[in-house]
Amino acid sequence: MSPYLRTHTIDGCVVVELSGEIDIVAAMEIIPLLDALTRAPGPGLVVDLGPVDFIDCSGLAVLCRLRSRVHGHGGQLQFVCARPPTLRILRATGLMRAFRPVPSVEEALARIGRS
């Protein structure tokens, strides 16, 4: 797998945990893995940004691409983020409204279950 990405399944929903510094180097490694996960529609995808220490424009582009792919398949996507530095970046870039992160994986799963 990748040092930047781990996956597991909870109640049929795939949870992707990103970690470390999500920069151009990480993005190039992560893109093929996320593409494989989003090749076909699934019941739901949760992206946990909690362990992310840093994210640059390359990392944000990966998240935007992921969002587009999941929604293109009619899938459900929920971001998890409670870390102030990452939330600050999402606010500064205007992505807070598009990503609508929640503070926990449990809340993300509940939102996907309600949709």
FENRARA-V226060 format. One record per backbone hydrogen bond with DSSP energy under -0.5 kcal/mol. NH is the residue of the N-H (numbers start at 0). CO is the residue of the C=O. E is the energy in kcal/mol with one decimal. If there is no record, write none. Layout:
nh-><NH | NH>
co-><CO | CO>
e-><E | E>
This chain:
nh-><1 | 4 | 5 | 7 | 9 | 12 | 13 | 14 | 15 | 15 | 16 | 16 | 17 | 17 | 18 | 19 | 21 | 21 | 22 | 26 | 27 | 28 | 29 | 30 | 31 | 32 | 33 | 34 | 35 | 36 | 37 | 38 | 44 | 45 | 46 | 47 | 47 | 48 | 48 | 50 | 51 | 52 | 53 | 55 | 58 | 59 | 60 | 61 | 62 | 63 | 64 | 65 | 66 | 67 | 68 | 69 | 70 | 71 | 72 | 72 | 73 | 74 | 77 | 78 | 79 | 80 | 86 | 87 | 88 | 89 | 90 | 91 | 92 | 93 | 94 | 95 | 98 | 99 | 101 | 107 | 108 | 109 | 110 | 111 | 112 | 113 | 114 | 114>
co-><4 | 1 | 16 | 14 | 12 | 9 | 43 | 7 | 13 | 45 | 5 | 14 | 15 | 47 | 3 | 50 | 19 | 53 | 20 | 22 | 23 | 24 | 25 | 26 | 27 | 28 | 29 | 30 | 31 | 32 | 33 | 35 | 75 | 13 | 77 | 15 | 45 | 46 | 79 | 17 | 48 | 19 | 19 | 21 | 21 | 55 | 56 | 57 | 58 | 59 | 60 | 61 | 62 | 63 | 64 | 65 | 66 | 67 | 68 | 69 | 70 | 69 | 44 | 98 | 46 | 101 | 82 | 83 | 84 | 85 | 86 | 87 | 88 | 90 | 89 | 89 | 94 | 95 | 78 | 103 | 104 | 105 | 106 | 107 | 108 | 109 | 110 | 111>
e-><-0.9 | -0.7 | -1.9 | -1.8 | -2.7 | -2.2 | -1.7 | -3.6 | -0.5 | -3.5 | -3.2 | -0.6 | -0.6 | -2.2 | -1.9 | -1.9 | -0.7 | -3.2 | -1.2 | -3.2 | -2.1 | -1.1 | -2.7 | -2.6 | -0.5 | -0.6 | -2.6 | -2.7 | -2.0 | -1.7 | -1.6 | -0.8 | -2.0 | -2.8 | -2.6 | -3.4 | -0.6 | -0.7 | -3.1 | -0.5 | -1.9 | -2.4 | -1.4 | -2.0 | -0.6 | -2.4 | -2.2 | -1.8 | -1.9 | -2.4 | -2.5 | -2.5 | -2.4 | -2.3 | -2.5 | -2.7 | -2.5 | -2.1 | -1.1 | -0.7 | -1.3 | -2.7 | -2.2 | -0.7 | -2.9 | -2.5 | -2.6 | -2.6 | -1.6 | -2.2 | -2.5 | -2.7 | -1.9 | -1.1 | -1.8 | -1.2 | -2.9 | -2.6 | -2.2 | -2.0 | -2.7 | -2.1 | -2.3 | -2.3 | -2.3 | -1.4 | -1.0 | -0.5>
